[in-house]
Amino acid sequence: MRLPRGRFTIGQVMTLVVLVALDLTVVVATPQQVVIYPFLWLYLGLIDFLVLWKLILRRPLRASHYTCLIVSFVASVVLANLLAAGRLRLLSPLVLWLQHRSVRITGVPPRPLLVGEFWLACLGSLTLGCTLGWAAARLERLRGWDIAAFCRGALLGFVVSCVAMSVVGAVWGWEVSRARLIGGRVFVGVCLIVGGLMGLSKLKSKTLSLPV
């Protein structure tokens, strides 16, 4: 990342100091058994990138950035839920090898293996996000698609869905059921699509309003 020429303003430096202080506060307040898992660091990193890139460096977010942020977050949440439910085992070859070596592994794998699986899932999510971000930027450049506008609207729709589900949980409780999980995922998907379409329509309206 190449820093812009010139000196940083006091506001930019203070924003960076506040960002670092908030990160340290979150890390200190988080239980130790959670800190060793990577998703806390991934989510903090995504937020830090947004603040650093947009507020401190004051650079525009492009299609590659939006795609990487959205895909990395969604993929990490999906993989984390699958790993926590025991429906996915990324280190199953290692477990089979340990079993072949007469090491007793029955039921839930030991904690080091679970932590390793979560780290592997986190790295896979970030790699997938970077790859699709590169592909989105290339398609936008070659085909002229408005991927950045769609992703910008989808990101806003995702934030709205998270706020709405938080309000619903605070009012009607946080009980988890199959119907509620399916409904929440459908609602998030609808918000992503509607937000993306609204982002495209807003861009088209701006384009049409420009003087010829």
N, C-alpha and C positions, 0 to 999 in steps of 0.2 A: 504494500500500500504506500503510494508516494504522497507525502504531506504537501499541502499547498504552500506556495511561496509566501513570504511575509511573516509577520509576527502574529501570534494568537492574541485575541482580545482578552480582557479580564473576565468577561462573561463566559467565554469558551473555557478558560482555565478553571473558573469556579464550577462550571457544569461538569467538567471532568473530575474535579475533586469530589463533588456531591455524588457522582456516579460510582466512584471507587468506594466512597464511604457507605453508600447503600449496599453495594455488593458485599463488603465486609460485614455489614450488619446482618444481612441475610445468611451468610455463611456461619457466623457466630451463633445466630439464633436457631439454626437448623440442627436437629439432633445428629450426633456423630454417625449413627447407623444409616442415616440418609445421605450424609455428605459424601460417603464413599461411592455412591451411585452416580452415574454420569449425567443423568437427565437434568439435575439441578444446574450443573455447569453449562449444559447445552442451552437451557432456557435463559439463564443469565447472559450467556454469550450472545444469543440472538437479540435480546433487549439492549445489551451494551453496544452491539453493532449498529442498531437503529439510532441510538442516541449519538454515538460517535460519528457516524457517517452523515446523519441529517442535521443534527444540532451543532456539533462541534466543527466538523470539517465542512459542513454546509454544501454537501454534494447531492445531486438528485439520485433517487432510487430508480433503477432501471429494471427491465424485465428479468434479468438474471438474478438480481437481488430479491425481488418479490417472490419469484419462483422458488429460489433456494430457501428463503425463510418459511414459506408456507409448506413446502414439501417436507423439509426437515422436521418441522414441528409436528405435522400430521403423522408422518411415518414413525416418529419417535413415540408418539402417544399410542398408536396402534400396536407397535412392537412391544412396548412396555406392558400394555394390557395382556397381550398374548403370553408374554413371559411370566407375568404375575399369576395368570390363570393356569399355567402349566401346559398350555396348548402348543407351545413352541419351545424347542430346545436347540439353540444354535451350536452348543458345544456337545451335542450328542455323540459325535465320533470320539471325542476325548473321554466321555463317560464310558462308552463301550470299551475303549482301550484300557481304562482303569479297571473296569470289571474283568477284562481278560487277564489283567495283571493281578487278579485276586484281591483287589481293593474293594471293600464293601461299600456299595452305593445303592441304597434302596430308597424308594419313595422320592422325596424332594432332594435334589442334589445339594452338596455342601455349600455353605455360604460363599466361599471363594469362587466356585463355579458359577453360582448365580450372579455374583458381581461381575465376573468376566463376561457372562452372556449379556448383561445389561450394557457393559462397555462396548461390546461388539455390535449390539443393536444400535447404540448411539452413533458409533462411527459409520455404520451402514446407512443410517438415516441421513447423516450429514453428507456422506458421499453421494447418495441418491439425489439429495437436494442440489448439490453443486453440479452434478451431471445434467439434471433436468434444467437447471438455471442456465448452463452453457447452451443447451439445446434450444431453450426459449429465446435467448439472445440471438442465436444464429438464425432461427426461423423468423424472428422479427426483422432482422437485417436483410435476409434473402427474400422473404415473401411479403414483407410489408405489413404483417399482422400486428394489431395493437395489443400485444400480450401484456405490456406494462400496465396499460389502462385497465385491462380485465383483472390482472392480479392485484392491482391497487384497490379496485372495488371489492374483490373477493376477500382481501385482507380486512377491509373495513366490515364486510359482512360477517367475517369470523369473529371479530371483536364484538360486534352487536350480539351474535349468538351466545358468546360466552357470558356477556353481561346479562342477557335475558335468562339464561339457564341458572346463573347465580341468584338472580332475583326470585325465580321460581323455587329454587332449592331453599332459599331463606324463608320464603312464605309458606310453602307446603312441605318442607322437610327434605332431608337428604337420603331418604330410603332408596335403595337400589333395587330395581326389578328389571326383568327382561324387557317388558313393554316400555319401561321408561328409558332404558338404554337404547333400544331401537328407535324410539321417538326422538331422543336427543341427537342421535347420529343423523337421522333424516332431517331434523331441523337445521343442524349445522351444514349439511350438504345443500339444502335449499338456500340458506343464507349466503353460502359461498357462490352459488350460481347466480342468484338474484343480485348480489353485490357486484359480481363481475360484469353482468349485463348492464347494470346501472353505470358502472365505470365506463363501459364502451359507449353508452348513449350520451353520457356527459361529454366525453371526448368528441363525439360526432357533432353535438350541439355547439361546442366551442369552435370546431372547424367550420361549420356552416355560418357562424356568426362573424367570422373574420372578413374584413373588407377585401374585395377583389381588386 
